[in-house]
């Protein structure tokens, strides 16, 4: 393992973090237990296997790198990912007392920032009070891993399974202090194209802030508290809606969020009429077979959720049309691609401007709706099968709610993270998601 500089987007995630808004993503996995001691055995396995996973031994260290910065000014004030010479898995794997509510315990654990002086990840084993189940909450800092990379790291400490091997990363040619003059025309064209794309993204992001029709329930002051919830729905039901109406599974899952928001707002006394919050839909630019290389590779789409529309099929049609327009434009353009602008900011700019950028998220979008891919093969820990897995997204400053979705073994799992003070009724929103799936199924019947 060798040191390497953080990619620009990783550096952005590292620097926008605060105590009230930690930038870690999570996943709450629920396992069937074969004995009351299954949770303790799982914790022992995780601690024993972690040292063999190279990515779990990597810490992030701020560095000024003066000699390197003379050759690469954008690296000045950056950070590196490097092996931790004092790595101890017992600092990262923790066994908790039995609990009757995995999500209640996970919410409190998601509040706590990861230790920045050590490899930024944790695994919390939560035995069930009944002895029939246990859960594991994985936390990974977004600067260490995006969704696909986190899946690879977590799979490394679960029971071995046959996964496609990642394609080897081609060796990078040695850097030259002075570029070959024959490359200058191509580099100039690339720089001009990148500059034009950056201007296009910036202009689209500015326009997206016009005519904002969000809801006060999606806005939160920084309380630093967290609440999580989850709900599982049948993937066959989602496929039935998709086959009946057209579009993609993801279109249906996003439309379900729009309908659930409508129910939730109306039931808590907030009017949903005319509400159309901006949803950021992250798009990974990393292919599953190339999940090994370090660094976040994310763009995104921005759409207006038709919360104010009372017709469920009309809501789905609006979502499908918006996603089609985004796909036609591609993930490199439009307001949702703001993450790509991180490449144009010097490392020192990320370090100094992190607090300002974190506060700007509320101006850019109102709610995050992200999808996390999972393998269709059954996952196990110590022979205990994984039955449910709820992805948990970071909560941006000024936001009250974030939604993450995964499909696993015939089920769709919605993982919800909210500011605990702003959204004390998160369980009600979780139920609204399941109710909206039933509403769409009813609307699709002849």
C-alpha positions, 0 to 999 in steps of 0.5 A: 500500500502506498500513499496517494493524493485525494481526488478533488471530489474526495477532498471536497467531502473531507473538507465540508464535514462538520460536527453537526454534518458528518460526511459518512455514508452507512448501511444497516444490514440485518442478519438471521441469527442461529444462536444468541451468541451470533452477534459476538461471533460476528464482531470477532470475525469483522475484527479478524478480517479487517486487517486483510482488506487494504482499503480499511487500513488507509487513513486520510492525512492533511498535507501541504506538500510544498515540493509537489505543489511547485510542480502541481499547484492544484495539489497545494493544501490537499490531503493524501490517503495512506496506510495507518502504521498504527491500525488496530481493528478493535478501534473500528469494530464495536459490539453493543448491548442487545436492542429491540430497535436496530434503527433507533440505535443506528440513528444515534450512531450515525450522529457521531463523526468518524475519527479523522486521525484513523482510517475513517470507517466503523462497524457496529454490531447490534445484537437483537434482544430476542436472539433471533437476529443481529444487525451490523451498521457499517459507516464509511467516510465519503472521502474514503469510499463512494457507494460501490467502493463501500460495497467492495470494502464491506464485502471484504469482511463478510463471508467469501463469495464469488464476485467478478474480479475488478479490471486491473487499472492501467499503469499511469505513464510517468509524469513529465515536468514539461508536456510534449509540445505535440500534446498542446493542441489537444490539451488546449481543446480539452481545457476549453471543452472542460471550461465550457462544460463547467460554465454550462453546469454553473448556469444550470445550477443557478437557474435551478434555484429559480421558482423553488417550490419546496416545503418547510418540512424539508428544511432543517437547522443544524441540530446535529441529531439523527434518526433513521428508518427503513421500509422494505417493499416487494420488487415484483410489485415495482416491476409490475408497475414498470411493465404497466407504465413503461420507464425504468425501475428507478423511475418508479422508485423515485415516483414512490418518494414523490407520492410518499412526500405528498402523503406525509406532508398532508398528514402532518398538516403541511399543504402539498399543493404546488410543492415540487422540491428539487431532488438530486439523483446521484449518478456513479461514473464508476463501472462495477468491474472497476470499483477497485480504484480509489476516488469518488466518481460521481455526477448527478441529475436534478429533477423536480418531484411532482409532489403537488400532483394528486394523480399517482400515474401522472406523478410517475409520468412526470418523473419518467419524462424528467429522467429521460431528459437528463439521460439524453443530456448525459451526466456531464451536463446540467445542474445535477452535475455540480460535483464535477466542478470539484475538479476545477477547484485547487486543493487549497480552495477545497480546504478554505472554502469547505464550510461555504460549500457545505452551506450552499447545498440547500440552495442547490437541491432540497432532498437527496434520492440515491440508489446503491447497487447490491449483488444479487447473490446472498451475503453472509457473515459467519454463516448467518444470512443477510436478509435486509440491507438499508443504505444510509446517505449523508445529510447535507447542511440545511436538509431535513431528510435524505433517501437511499434505495437498494434492491436485494434478494427480491426486495427494495429497501428504502433507507432514510436519514433525517434530522431527529428534531426536524423530523420526529415522525420519520417512521410515518414517512417510511410507512407512506413509502409502502402505501404509495407502492400499493397506490401505484399497484391499484392505479395500474389494475384495469 
